[in-house]
Amino acid sequence: MDPLLNALKAIAEPTRLRILALCLHGELTVSELVRILGQSQPRISRHLKLMTEAGLMERIREGSWVFFRLAQSGIGAETIDQVAPLIPLLRRDRQRLAEVKRDRAEAAAAYFRENAERWNEVRSLHVDEAEVEAAITELLPASDVSSLLDIGTGTARILELFGPRIEKGEGIDLSSAMLAVARANLEQADLGHCRVRHGDLCQLPYPEAGFDAVTIHQVLHFVDDQALAVREASRVLAPGGRLLIVDFAPHALESLRTDNEHRRLGFDTDEVAGWLVLAGLELKETRHLPGGPLTVSLWLAEKPAAVAGPESEHTLAAQ
């Protein structure tokens, strides 16, 4: 009883309720909460400390930045999410949150526009891309892949890698500049059965169970809500299909945040495993590739065949 009562007491204060309602939509920094709520940094920090101690929030430190997100308990989250649009103050908070996210998206889009033409070169500065690609093809053999979705496809390099050995390849990205480069690359590689389209990785424009493999290659460190992105990837993955996540292990290169618009400075396996569990996936293998100051990690997960329902079976049968 005591943990539950402490959590309910922590919620029973206007500012803390507002913070909880905002963090329902992804992790936020103290400075972002200060901007949205219009309160001082010390006051916001005190509220966050109380909520963390009550088990409502989780605190993640990365270098000089600290992120706060909802704890797994989710006490009151669904109810708060339902009533928030009915409360003027919470509704205004959501509008300000949308502004913060829009500013983030615009900064990221500008970065991608400036670097689209030399994106593969930018990536190769961090770690040997040939070594990463060798690990990708080993963990996800193309002979076992018929239909592939590459989320955050960028220049479509993953589609180029798998294209000659798959029946269908799809790539999705929010950057029009990146997609222009991707289309040119696919055309040059004569991969007419692979295509790319504009779209949001948190709202994929595909039906359930449409792909037997999904890749998310060096994308999640740009994303606000990684768990949501993984759940959406799982939704379009067929039962028995596999998801391969490639990203950085935790590091302290703040320049990647300030100069390259990285939202997060890498992820550890426990955090990734947590997303996979929430998405109904099983972590099968983890691999780490050291590369100087950065280590690239690969996480291979599988969607259990037992989760197939009538709707998913119908989708697969129609393909």
Kinemage of the C-alpha trace (Angstrom):
@kinemage 1
@onewidth
@group {chain A} dominant
@subgroup {mainchain}
@vectorlist {calphas} color= white
{ca met a 1} P 0.000 0.000 0.000
{ca asp a 2} L 2.718 2.484 0.910
{ca pro a 3} L 4.284 2.802 -2.591
{ca leu a 4} L 0.835 3.289 -4.118
{ca leu a 5} L -0.171 5.918 -1.554
{ca asn a 6} L 3.121 7.781 -1.999
{ca ala a 7} L 2.624 7.805 -5.766
{ca leu a 8} L -0.931 9.124 -5.453
{ca lys a 9} L 0.228 11.857 -3.054
{ca ala a 10} L 2.943 12.867 -5.507
{ca ile a 11} L 0.389 13.266 -8.297
{ca ala a 12} L -1.944 15.336 -6.115
{ca glu a 13} L -0.294 18.691 -6.916
{ca pro a 14} L -1.037 20.829 -10.011
{ca thr a 15} L 2.494 21.196 -11.381
{ca arg a 16} L 3.377 17.558 -10.813
{ca leu a 17} L 0.160 16.510 -12.524
{ca arg a 18} L 1.087 18.729 -15.481
{ca ile a 19} L 4.570 17.173 -15.662
{ca leu a 20} L 3.095 13.691 -15.600
{ca ala a 21} L 0.636 14.561 -18.368
{ca leu a 22} L 3.467 15.928 -20.536
{ca cys a 23} L 5.752 12.941 -20.006
{ca leu a 24} L 3.005 10.640 -21.230
{ca his a 25} L 4.179 11.762 -24.671
{ca gly a 26} L 7.889 11.054 -24.327
{ca glu a 27} L 10.918 11.871 -22.208
{ca leu a 28} L 11.749 15.528 -21.555
{ca thr a 29} L 14.631 17.529 -20.126
{ca val a 30} L 14.310 20.015 -17.280
{ca ser a 31} L 14.903 22.927 -19.674
{ca glu a 32} L 12.090 21.730 -21.933
{ca leu a 33} L 9.725 21.452 -18.967
{ca val a 34} L 10.756 24.942 -17.840
{ca arg a 35} L 9.908 26.299 -21.294
{ca ile a 36} L 6.544 24.542 -21.438
{ca leu a 37} L 5.392 25.203 -17.880
{ca gly a 38} L 6.827 28.711 -17.520
{ca gln a 39} L 8.259 27.971 -14.061
{ca ser a 40} L 11.765 28.251 -12.647
{ca gln a 41} L 14.332 25.509 -13.076
{ca pro a 42} L 14.771 24.933 -9.292
{ca arg a 43} L 11.018 24.533 -8.827
{ca ile a 44} L 10.686 22.067 -11.702
{ca ser a 45} L 13.697 20.132 -10.409
{ca arg a 46} L 12.145 19.838 -6.937
{ca his a 47} L 8.928 18.447 -8.395
{ca leu a 48} L 10.857 15.961 -10.522
{ca lys a 49} L 12.868 14.832 -7.501
{ca leu a 50} L 9.692 14.141 -5.524
{ca met a 51} L 8.104 12.247 -8.400
{ca thr a 52} L 11.252 10.194 -8.964
{ca glu a 53} L 11.418 9.292 -5.283
{ca ala a 54} L 7.742 8.282 -5.418
{ca gly a 55} L 8.496 5.897 -8.287
{ca leu a 56} L 6.484 7.855 -10.857
{ca met a 57} L 9.431 9.077 -12.951
{ca glu a 58} L 12.769 7.716 -14.095
{ca arg a 59} L 15.879 9.901 -14.325
{ca ile a 60} L 18.402 9.256 -17.122
{ca arg a 61} L 21.715 11.131 -17.083
{ca glu a 62} L 23.705 11.473 -20.306
{ca gly a 63} L 26.768 13.662 -19.998
{ca ser a 64} L 25.586 17.153 -19.085
{ca trp a 65} L 21.954 16.380 -19.979
{ca val a 66} L 19.303 14.673 -17.853
{ca phe a 67} L 16.099 13.185 -19.251
{ca phe a 68} L 12.952 12.347 -17.319
{ca arg a 69} L 10.355 9.810 -18.383
{ca leu a 70} L 7.445 7.936 -16.857
{ca ala a 71} L 8.287 4.887 -14.796
{ca gln a 72} L 6.922 1.550 -15.909
{ca ser a 73} L 4.263 1.564 -13.173
{ca gly a 74} L 2.088 3.935 -15.214
{ca ile a 75} L -0.090 4.814 -12.197
{ca gly a 76} L -2.960 7.009 -13.370
{ca ala a 77} L -1.419 7.498 -16.830
{ca glu a 78} L -4.386 6.304 -18.874
{ca thr a 79} L -6.885 8.377 -16.890
{ca ile a 80} L -4.718 11.506 -17.105
{ca asp a 81} L -4.301 11.053 -20.854
{ca gln a 82} L -8.078 10.849 -21.273
{ca val a 83} L -8.962 13.917 -19.206
{ca ala a 84} L -6.043 16.160 -20.280
{ca pro a 85} L -7.825 17.516 -23.391
{ca leu a 86} L -10.744 18.566 -21.171
{ca ile a 87} L -8.625 20.714 -18.834
{ca pro a 88} L -7.627 24.085 -20.362
{ca leu a 89} L -4.265 24.292 -18.560
{ca leu a 90} L -3.230 20.779 -19.607
{ca arg a 91} L -4.472 21.469 -23.117
{ca arg a 92} L -2.221 24.560 -23.327
{ca asp a 93} L 0.697 22.517 -22.007
{ca arg a 94} L 0.208 20.060 -24.847
{ca gln a 95} L 0.231 22.897 -27.348
{ca arg a 96} L 3.547 24.143 -25.942
{ca leu a 97} L 4.899 20.588 -26.011
{ca ala a 98} L 3.958 20.416 -29.686
{ca glu a 99} L 5.968 23.616 -30.243
{ca val a 100} L 9.011 22.100 -28.516
{ca lys a 101} L 8.764 18.965 -30.647
{ca arg a 102} L 8.277 21.051 -33.791
{ca asp a 103} L 11.455 23.010 -33.016
{ca arg a 104} L 13.343 19.750 -32.513
{ca ala a 105} L 12.023 18.375 -35.801
{ca glu a 106} L 12.940 21.519 -37.698
{ca ala a 107} L 16.495 21.464 -36.324
{ca ala a 108} L 16.863 17.803 -37.276
{ca ala a 109} L 15.403 18.390 -40.743
{ca ala a 110} L 17.870 21.236 -41.345
{ca tyr a 111} L 20.736 18.985 -40.299
{ca phe a 112} L 19.615 16.207 -42.647
{ca arg a 113} L 19.182 18.666 -45.533
{ca glu a 114} L 22.717 19.929 -45.070
{ca asn a 115} L 24.222 16.447 -44.807
{ca ala a 116} L 22.060 14.308 -47.108
{ca glu a 117} L 24.566 14.217 -49.959
{ca arg a 118} L 27.393 13.022 -47.714
{ca trp a 119} L 25.395 11.020 -45.169
{ca asn a 120} L 27.307 7.779 -45.627
{ca glu a 121} L 30.537 9.735 -45.213
{ca val a 122} L 29.267 11.265 -41.971
{ca arg a 123} L 28.386 7.822 -40.606
{ca ser a 124} L 31.748 6.374 -41.566
{ca leu a 125} L 33.487 8.951 -39.381
{ca his a 126} L 32.162 7.180 -36.292
{ca val a 127} L 32.856 3.495 -36.972
{ca asp a 128} L 33.877 1.231 -39.859
{ca glu a 129} L 30.617 0.887 -41.787
{ca ala a 130} L 31.840 -2.215 -43.623
{ca glu a 131} L 32.220 -3.997 -40.289
{ca val a 132} L 28.723 -2.923 -39.255
{ca glu a 133} L 27.211 -4.115 -42.541
{ca ala a 134} L 28.980 -7.474 -42.222
{ca ala a 135} L 27.439 -7.915 -38.761
{ca ile a 136} L 23.998 -6.890 -40.082
{ca thr a 137} L 24.048 -9.488 -42.856
{ca glu a 138} L 25.302 -12.136 -40.444
{ca leu a 139} L 22.591 -11.493 -37.868
{ca leu a 140} L 19.887 -11.069 -40.502
{ca pro a 141} L 20.799 -13.365 -43.419
{ca ala a 142} L 19.247 -12.091 -46.639
{ca ser a 143} L 18.379 -15.678 -47.583
{ca asp a 144} L 15.832 -15.658 -44.738
{ca val a 145} L 14.322 -12.295 -45.701
{ca ser a 146} L 11.616 -11.889 -48.336
{ca ser a 147} L 10.070 -8.527 -47.424
{ca leu a 148} L 12.109 -5.882 -45.622
{ca leu a 149} L 11.145 -2.540 -44.101
{ca asp a 150} L 14.003 -0.149 -43.329
{ca ile a 151} L 12.799 2.487 -40.855
{ca gly a 152} L 14.567 5.846 -41.111
{ca thr a 153} L 16.133 4.674 -44.346
{ca gly a 154} L 18.220 7.799 -45.014
{ca thr a 155} L 20.132 7.183 -48.242
{ca ala a 156} L 18.620 3.660 -48.556
{ca arg a 157} L 21.935 1.970 -47.846
{ca ile a 158} L 20.247 -0.956 -46.050
{ca leu a 159} L 17.933 -1.489 -49.028
{ca glu a 160} L 20.969 -1.484 -51.309
{ca leu a 161} L 22.609 -4.077 -49.069
{ca phe a 162} L 19.622 -6.463 -49.052
{ca gly a 163} L 17.992 -5.465 -52.349
{ca pro a 164} L 19.601 -8.034 -54.677
{ca arg a 165} L 18.389 -10.912 -52.451
{ca ile a 166} L 14.867 -9.922 -51.394
{ca glu a 167} L 11.508 -9.837 -53.147
{ca lys a 168} L 10.280 -6.529 -51.731
{ca gly a 169} L 12.001 -3.683 -49.944
{ca glu a 170} L 10.470 -0.567 -48.421
{ca gly a 171} L 12.178 2.394 -46.797
{ca ile a 172} L 10.578 5.239 -44.884
{ca asp a 173} L 12.012 8.588 -43.816
{ca leu a 174} L 10.813 12.044 -42.801
{ca ser a 175} L 13.549 13.905 -44.698
{ca ser a 176} L 12.667 14.749 -48.294
{ca ala a 177} L 16.318 15.552 -48.980
{ca met a 178} L 17.360 12.108 -47.777
{ca leu a 179} L 14.634 10.455 -49.856
{ca ala a 180} L 15.837 12.231 -52.992
{ca val a 181} L 19.310 10.758 -52.485
{ca ala a 182} L 17.790 7.351 -51.637
{ca arg a 183} L 15.747 7.210 -54.852
{ca ala a 184} L 18.796 8.088 -56.921
{ca asn a 185} L 20.816 5.376 -55.181
{ca leu a 186} L 18.143 2.719 -55.744
{ca glu a 187} L 17.786 3.679 -59.397
{ca gln a 188} L 21.526 3.524 -59.926
{ca ala a 189} L 21.615 0.089 -58.262
{ca asp a 190} L 18.740 -1.090 -60.511
{ca leu a 191} L 16.596 -2.100 -57.538
{ca gly a 192} L 13.141 -1.490 -58.990
{ca his a 193} L 11.508 -3.782 -56.423
{ca cys a 194} L 12.704 -1.507 -53.626
{ca arg a 195} L 11.124 1.869 -52.979
{ca val a 196} L 11.133 4.635 -50.404
{ca arg a 197} L 8.418 6.940 -49.172
{ca his a 198} L 7.887 9.864 -46.851
{ca gly a 199} L 6.443 8.980 -43.459
{ca asp a 200} L 6.696 9.024 -39.666
{ca leu a 201} L 8.320 6.050 -37.959
{ca cys a 202} L 5.884 6.413 -35.063
{ca gln a 203} L 2.902 6.144 -37.446
{ca leu a 204} L 3.997 3.740 -40.149
{ca pro a 205} L 1.757 3.768 -43.259
{ca tyr a 206} L 1.645 -0.033 -43.451
{ca pro a 207} L -0.822 -2.699 -42.268
{ca glu a 208} L -0.097 -5.152 -39.495
{ca ala a 209} L 2.224 -8.093 -40.109
{ca gly a 210} L 3.317 -6.875 -43.530
{ca phe a 211} L 7.070 -7.599 -43.326
{ca asp a 212} L 9.166 -10.555 -42.239
{ca ala a 213} L 12.120 -8.305 -41.328
{ca val a 214} L 12.448 -4.732 -40.077
{ca thr a 215} L 15.651 -2.743 -39.587
{ca ile a 216} L 16.191 0.448 -37.574
{ca his a 217} L 19.739 1.465 -38.406
{ca gln a 218} L 21.301 4.432 -36.564
{ca val a 219} L 17.923 6.128 -36.117
{ca leu a 220} L 16.717 5.830 -32.522
{ca his a 221} L 19.250 8.339 -31.147
{ca phe a 222} L 17.343 11.007 -33.133
{ca val a 223} L 13.916 9.920 -31.796
{ca asp a 224} L 11.902 11.399 -28.916
{ca asp a 225} L 10.070 8.195 -27.943
{ca gln a 226} L 12.150 5.115 -28.734
{ca ala a 227} L 9.727 2.683 -27.079
{ca leu a 228} L 6.875 3.929 -29.286
{ca ala a 229} L 9.028 3.552 -32.407
{ca val a 230} L 9.868 -0.053 -31.476
{ca arg a 231} L 6.202 -0.872 -30.759
{ca glu a 232} L 5.233 0.475 -34.171
{ca ala a 233} L 7.976 -1.599 -35.812
{ca ser a 234} L 6.617 -4.667 -34.032
{ca arg a 235} L 3.102 -3.930 -35.283
{ca val a 236} L 4.129 -4.263 -38.947
{ca leu a 237} L 6.341 -7.291 -38.278
{ca ala a 238} L 4.876 -10.687 -39.161
{ca pro a 239} L 4.769 -13.449 -36.506
{ca gly a 240} L 8.125 -15.172 -36.564
{ca gly a 241} L 9.673 -12.085 -38.168
{ca arg a 242} L 12.771 -10.332 -36.874
{ca leu a 243} L 13.671 -6.791 -35.909
{ca leu a 244} L 17.279 -5.615 -36.029
{ca ile a 245} L 18.183 -2.410 -34.175
{ca val a 246} L 21.589 -0.862 -34.822
{ca asp a 247} L 22.692 2.115 -32.750
{ca phe a 248} L 25.418 3.433 -30.484
{ca ala a 249} L 26.201 2.054 -27.053
{ca pro a 250} L 26.215 4.731 -24.306
{ca his a 251} L 28.931 7.336 -24.867
{ca ala a 252} L 29.894 10.858 -23.773
{ca leu a 253} L 30.458 12.679 -27.090
{ca glu a 254} L 28.346 15.779 -26.434
{ca ser a 255} L 29.320 17.126 -29.878
{ca leu a 256} L 26.974 14.591 -31.454
{ca arg a 257} L 24.132 16.226 -29.574
{ca thr a 258} L 25.155 19.831 -30.215
{ca asp a 259} L 26.457 19.473 -33.780
{ca asn a 260} L 24.615 16.426 -35.131
{ca glu a 261} L 21.173 16.751 -33.502
{ca his a 262} L 21.404 13.469 -31.577
{ca arg a 263} L 18.633 13.348 -28.997
{ca arg a 264} L 20.246 10.535 -27.001
{ca leu a 265} L 23.899 9.535 -26.585
{ca gly a 266} L 23.472 5.813 -27.129
{ca phe a 267} L 21.585 3.047 -25.337
{ca asp a 268} L 22.470 0.106 -23.130
{ca thr a 269} L 21.080 -3.380 -23.624
{ca asp a 270} L 18.811 -3.247 -20.574
{ca glu a 271} L 17.013 -0.201 -21.959
{ca val a 272} L 16.624 -1.734 -25.417
{ca ala a 273} L 15.422 -5.006 -23.895
{ca gly a 274} L 12.750 -3.058 -22.019
{ca trp a 275} L 11.399 -1.572 -25.264
{ca leu a 276} L 11.348 -5.003 -26.860
{ca val a 277} L 9.380 -6.546 -23.998
{ca leu a 278} L 6.785 -3.765 -24.199
{ca ala a 279} L 6.529 -4.383 -27.949
{ca gly a 280} L 5.953 -8.128 -27.503
{ca leu a 281} L 9.337 -9.108 -28.934
{ca glu a 282} L 12.048 -11.455 -27.675
{ca leu a 283} L 15.693 -10.349 -27.650
{ca lys a 284} L 17.660 -13.116 -29.380
{ca glu a 285} L 21.188 -11.762 -29.724
{ca thr a 286} L 23.296 -8.711 -28.891
{ca arg a 287} L 26.576 -7.740 -30.492
{ca his a 288} L 28.943 -4.822 -29.787
{ca leu a 289} L 31.447 -3.407 -32.293
{ca pro a 290} L 33.994 -1.051 -30.688
{ca gly a 291} L 35.082 1.844 -32.897
{ca gly a 292} L 37.357 4.263 -31.075
{ca pro a 293} L 35.309 6.608 -28.890
{ca leu a 294} L 32.082 4.987 -30.119
{ca thr a 295} L 30.784 1.444 -29.984
{ca val a 296} L 28.054 0.324 -32.364
{ca ser a 297} L 25.608 -2.165 -30.843
{ca leu a 298} L 23.280 -4.530 -32.687
{ca trp a 299} L 20.172 -6.036 -31.079
{ca leu a 300} L 18.290 -8.813 -32.879
{ca ala a 301} L 14.735 -9.553 -31.724
{ca glu a 302} L 12.003 -11.894 -32.890
{ca lys a 303} L 8.233 -11.708 -32.831
{ca pro a 304} L 6.866 -14.957 -31.379
{ca ala a 305} L 4.737 -16.950 -33.811
{ca ala a 306} L 2.194 -17.470 -31.023
{ca val a 307} L 1.077 -13.828 -31.249
{ca ala a 308} L -0.501 -14.415 -34.674
{ca gly a 309} L -4.235 -13.713 -34.509
{ca pro a 310} L -7.038 -13.948 -37.083
{ca glu a 311} L -6.358 -10.449 -38.388
{ca ser a 312} L -2.609 -11.027 -38.794
{ca glu a 313} L -3.181 -14.423 -40.439
{ca his a 314} L -5.593 -12.841 -42.902
{ca thr a 315} L -3.023 -10.166 -43.726
{ca leu a 316} L -0.318 -12.751 -44.408
{ca ala a 317} L -2.633 -14.937 -46.488
{ca ala a 318} L -3.541 -11.945 -48.676
{ca gln a 319} L 0.099 -11.251 -49.557
